[in-house]
Each structure stands twice: as C-alpha cells, then as structure tokens.
C-alpha cells in the first residue's frame, strides 16, 4: 500500500483543529481539571494508526484523543466526555485521561506505564481470538522508567506477542528533562530485553509511516514485538497552562506573578542564606531562559507545517481540504455545545 500524504495530512489537521477547540473550551472553564493534549504528536499517531485493521487494538496513554479520533471514534462522544456529560464516550466518568471504546479495541489510562500491561493483554487475546491482529501501545519516554512497562516489554518478547511499542519522546518527563533521570539509551533497553527497534523523526509523518508499516507487518507475521521510538515536541508542555510556556508567551501578564514573590522572598530578613537565595534565583531564571530557546517554540518542529509544505504544489486542493476540515470541526463543536445547552 503506497503512502497517501493527503489522507495523513487530513487526519493530522482534524486532530489539531479538534484539540485547539478543546483548548479554548478548557480556557473558558467548560472543561475542568488538567488537560493533556497531543498537539505535536500528530505525525506519530497518523503514521501508525493508518496501518491498523478492524481487529487491531490500541493501548493509549493520557493523550489519547488524537488516536481515538484517527481511529474513527465519534468526536462528539469524545467532546461530551471531556465536558463531563453522561452521554459522553464513557458516561462522563472517564474524562480525557481515561477514554475507552470497546468497538475500536481502544483503552487509555492516566497511570504512567499502564499501556504496557494493557497492550500485552490485548495481544495475548488476539493470538487466540484473531490471529494476525496486532496491538499498538503509545506512551512517553518517561514511562520507560516505570517497572510495569519494562516488565511488559520483557513478557511480550518472551511470549512473542504481536505488540508495537510506540515511544513518543519529547525529551521531557512532565517538567524534568528526561536525560537527567534516565540512564542509557531507550532503544538499547528494548534491545537488551529482546525487542528490536528503531529511532525516527516523529515530526516527519512519511518517516513514521514507513517505520510503522514495517513494524506492524513484522508483528502480523508472528515475529514478535517491536520498539518504535519517535522524537516529537509538545507545544503546550506537559499540560495546558504550563507555567513557563505561559510566561514566555505573555511576559507582561505572567512574569510579575513569578518575579514579585521571588523578589519579596529574596529580600526577606529571615529564611535561607544569601547564597541559597542566589542559587534559587539563578535556577528560576535559567528555567525561563531555557524555555525561550525550547524547541516547543520553534514552528519548524510542527509536524503539520512540515507536511503542509510538501503539499503546497497543489494549493487549490490544499485550501479545499483545510476549509472542509475546519468547517467539519466547527460543526462538531457546535453540535456538541448545542446538545449541552439542551441538556
């Protein structure tokens, strides 16, 4: 099957526009709690999910919205779930971190690393019920430091289970740089457990699609699990409202919230020593400056922008696709909010 870049871009754009709408609803206070989005992951999700068939399963992390959308789950049901409504995908009880769709064999969890055991269970069932079916597990690189994920990788290797482990590596474990808390190379870890793998550019949907094609075909052929590590960027940080990104985007409004209490603490007559205060001040300033240079602020890290650039030779078709997708997304949001008002 040849790659269809137009279809991939359409899926990626649909996901991005949907999550941008979710962002606005969250900012308006209509969605409560934390919100973890997959903006920046679209090329990874699209490049993998388009290879899945009817009996294939997905074990998802707390950023499951994009994968569910691209798999064909009703977006209105997803949105109603995020709004906490009883007619949502999970009866309004799961929220955005615990989304499930039995018809699509898809399950997400807010527990870091839980994708491993879920994927192993899906794959073990598939061996008996639907030979040739595969399971895909999506997780961040921070989850590779969780025991249950490592144990699951080991088990799938020992039992030759048809699982493709997809590690979405954005180099950050919540607000900690991953390389400061992770020993060794993640691909080497998987290899030592008997699972071969590859490292790809997760901002390039063509590269992801090709790697996923080979990995999933390998799993279908009963050749065991595979580890697909894809580097990406989360433009909103770990969650919406991430304080450092917020400060960089709107310094006049946000920086006083940091600098005023910091200055008051620094000048206080009691408390830590002068050296300790200087050290704390340097730490805060370093974090802000590093955010200014962060790849999350680089538009060239955007997988949609990179894919769009390859399609610009047919500008009329591109504009029509984008207009249709934007109109479709607007209709979805309007319908979901209309039903909300009626309820």
Secondary structure, 3 states (H helix, E strand, C coil): CCCCHHHHHHHHHHHHHHHHHHHHHHHCCCCCCCCCCCCCCHHHHHHHHCCCCCCCEEEECCCCHHHHHHHCCCHHHHHHHHCCCCCCCCCCCCCCCCCEEHHHCEEECCCCCHHHHHHHHHHHHHHHHCCCCCEEEEEEHHHHHCHHHHHHHHHHHHHCCCEEEEEEECCEECCEEHHHCCCCCHHHHHHHCCCCEEEEECCCHHHHHHHHHHHHHHHHCCCCCEEEEEECCCCCCCCCCCHHHHHHHCHHHHHHHHHHHHHHHHHCCCCCCHHHHHHHHHHHHHHHHHHHCCHHHCHHHCHHHHHHHHHHHHHHHHHHHHHHHHHHHHHHHHHHHHHHHHC
